[in-house]
């Protein structure tokens, strides 16, 4: 099986399994787990913040951060159209924080500072009829936008606009290390300017569980309270935190391999009839492309033991990761060519 469904499909490597088995552990809730504490310290420094908290999932990172920034009673989050809190967290920002979610459109999920400024000005301070703008969320790199990397100067400008209006800022860094490797810009330069930021260990980094939310010491102290309330506090969690530490030590630089394979896949798909994809837009490990009938295309690939996901009637997403090698990419291209009725020459 060539599993391009998502980089969440990665499995722990033998070295990571050894690190997990050998992890020193303690009661995480009492702050007695040395492996968890080492991971939190590592991530706080990595992201340019004072402190971090280890959480079971990236969704919990987003939801705790949103709850910390949002005041119940009609506060508004401004975010991209296909970002994770809006599309894939079960409406939790509304259910848990009472937040209104307002879309700011932009190319491939990356809105401009001008678009953000205009959206904020639609709800001026003191307007009792409108929700109160409170938080701006940025997803770096984009997911449904095709793994695109926000330019650093655009991120800086967006944060500046948010702050000029007195708004908080949050970085969804589920695949932040992909952006770091692809751009050459260190993680703190991306994440340190936000009020809160997080990084996931279960996607391209290949760990089985966990993510870390970072921010000021005061913010993370309050995040611990919400971690407890939401059932995210654990006990001997060092056995999973060890996977995150191993990933940071061994699986960051190799993300470049995933990016190279994604580009090879994009080059091959871009030459097939009926595929709408500009390979030049593939910057990390995610491809989003269009075909005439996405569900039928994905079904045909599944029968050839290649898994990709239809996003809607025409769009398809494919994601490379450490469990897909060069041979897997070639098999995927063969299956795609067969599904679209293309000959071997179309993949050259």
NORMOLIN-V787552 format. One record per residue. N is the residue number from 1. RES is the residue in one small letter. SS is DSSP state (H for helix, E for strand, L for the rest). Layout:
[[N:RES:SS] [N:RES:SS]]
//
This chain:
[[1:x:L] [2:x:E] [3:x:E] [4:x:L] [5:x:L] [6:x:L] [7:x:H] [8:x:H] [9:x:H] [10:x:L] [11:x:L] [12:x:L] [13:x:L] [14:x:H] [15:x:H] [16:x:H] [17:x:H] [18:x:H] [19:x:H] [20:x:H] [21:x:H] [22:x:L] [23:x:L] [24:x:L] [25:x:L] [26:x:L] [27:x:L] [28:x:H] [29:x:H] [30:x:H] [31:x:L] [32:x:L] [33:x:L] [34:x:H] [35:x:H] [36:x:H] [37:x:H] [38:x:H] [39:x:H] [40:x:H] [41:x:H] [42:x:H] [43:x:H] [44:x:H] [45:x:H] [46:x:H] [47:x:H] [48:x:L] [49:x:L] [50:x:L] [51:x:E] [52:x:E] [53:x:E] [54:x:E] [55:x:E] [56:x:L] [57:x:L] [58:x:H] [59:x:H] [60:x:H] [61:x:H] [62:x:H] [63:x:H] [64:x:H] [65:x:H] [66:x:H] [67:x:H] [68:x:H] [69:x:H] [70:x:L] [71:x:L] [72:x:L] [73:x:L] [74:x:L] [75:x:E] [76:x:E] [77:x:E] [78:x:E] [79:x:E] [80:x:L] [81:x:L] [82:x:L] [83:x:L] [84:x:H] [85:x:H] [86:x:H] [87:x:H] [88:x:L] [89:x:L] [90:x:L] [91:x:L] [92:x:H] [93:x:H] [94:x:H] [95:x:H] [96:x:H] [97:x:H] [98:x:L] [99:x:L] [100:x:E] [101:x:E] [102:x:E] [103:x:E] [104:x:L] [105:x:L] [106:x:L] [107:x:E] [108:x:L] [109:x:L] [110:x:E] [111:x:L] [112:x:L] [113:x:H] [114:x:H] [115:x:H] [116:x:H] [117:x:H] [118:x:H] [119:x:H] [120:x:H] [121:x:H] [122:x:L] [123:x:L] [124:x:L] [125:x:L] [126:x:L] [127:x:L] [128:x:L] [129:x:L] [130:x:L] [131:x:L] [132:x:E] [133:x:E] [134:x:E] [135:x:E] [136:x:E] [137:x:E] [138:x:E] [139:x:E] [140:x:L] [141:x:L] [142:x:L] [143:x:L] [144:x:L] [145:x:L] [146:x:L] [147:x:L] [148:x:L] [149:x:L] [150:x:L] [151:x:L] [152:x:H] [153:x:H] [154:x:H] [155:x:H] [156:x:H] [157:x:H] [158:x:H] [159:x:H] [160:x:H] [161:x:H] [162:x:H] [163:x:H] [164:x:H] [165:x:L] [166:x:L] [167:x:L] [168:x:E] [169:x:E] [170:x:E] [171:x:E] [172:x:E] [173:x:E] [174:x:L] [175:x:L] [176:x:H] [177:x:H] [178:x:H] [179:x:H] [180:x:H] [181:x:H] [182:x:H] [183:x:H] [184:x:L] [185:x:L] [186:x:L] [187:x:H] [188:x:H] [189:x:H] [190:x:H] [191:x:H] [192:x:L] [193:x:L] [194:x:L] [195:x:L] [196:x:E] [197:x:E] [198:x:E] [199:x:E] [200:x:E] [201:x:L] [202:x:L] [203:x:L] [204:x:L] [205:x:L] [206:x:L] [207:x:L] [208:x:L] [209:x:L] [210:x:L] [211:x:E] [212:x:E] [213:x:E] [214:x:E] [215:x:E] [216:x:L] [217:x:H] [218:x:H] [219:x:H] [220:x:H] [221:x:H] [222:x:H] [223:x:H] [224:x:H] [225:x:H] [226:x:H] [227:x:H] [228:x:H] [229:x:H] [230:x:L] [231:x:L] [232:x:L] [233:x:L] [234:x:L] [235:x:L] [236:x:L] [237:x:L] [238:x:H] [239:x:H] [240:x:H] [241:x:H] [242:x:H] [243:x:H] [244:x:H] [245:x:H] [246:x:H] [247:x:H] [248:x:H] [249:x:H] [250:x:H] [251:x:L] [252:x:L] [253:x:L] [254:x:L] [255:x:H] [256:x:H] [257:x:H] [258:x:H] [259:x:H] [260:x:H] [261:x:H] [262:x:H] [263:x:H] [264:x:H] [265:x:H] [266:x:H] [267:x:H] [268:x:H] [269:x:H] [270:x:H] [271:x:L] [272:x:L] [273:x:L] [274:x:L] [275:x:L] [276:x:E] [277:x:L] [278:x:L] [279:x:H] [280:x:H] [281:x:H] [282:x:L] [283:x:L] [284:x:L] [285:x:L] [286:x:E] [287:x:E] [288:x:E] [289:x:E] [290:x:E] [291:x:L] [292:x:L] [293:x:L] [294:x:H] [295:x:H] [296:x:H] [297:x:H] [298:x:H] [299:x:H] [300:x:H] [301:x:H] [302:x:H] [303:x:H] [304:x:L] [305:x:L] [306:x:E] [307:x:E] [308:x:L] [309:x:E] [310:x:E] [311:x:L] [312:x:L] [313:x:L] [314:x:L] [315:x:E] [316:x:E] [317:x:E] [318:x:E] [319:x:E] [320:x:L] [321:x:L] [322:x:L] [323:x:L] [324:x:L] [325:x:L] [326:x:H] [327:x:H] [328:x:H] [329:x:H] [330:x:H] [331:x:H] [332:x:H] [333:x:H] [334:x:H] [335:x:H] [336:x:H] [337:x:H] [338:x:H] [339:x:H] [340:x:L] [341:x:L] [342:x:L] [343:x:L] [344:x:H] [345:x:H] [346:x:H] [347:x:H] [348:x:L]]
//
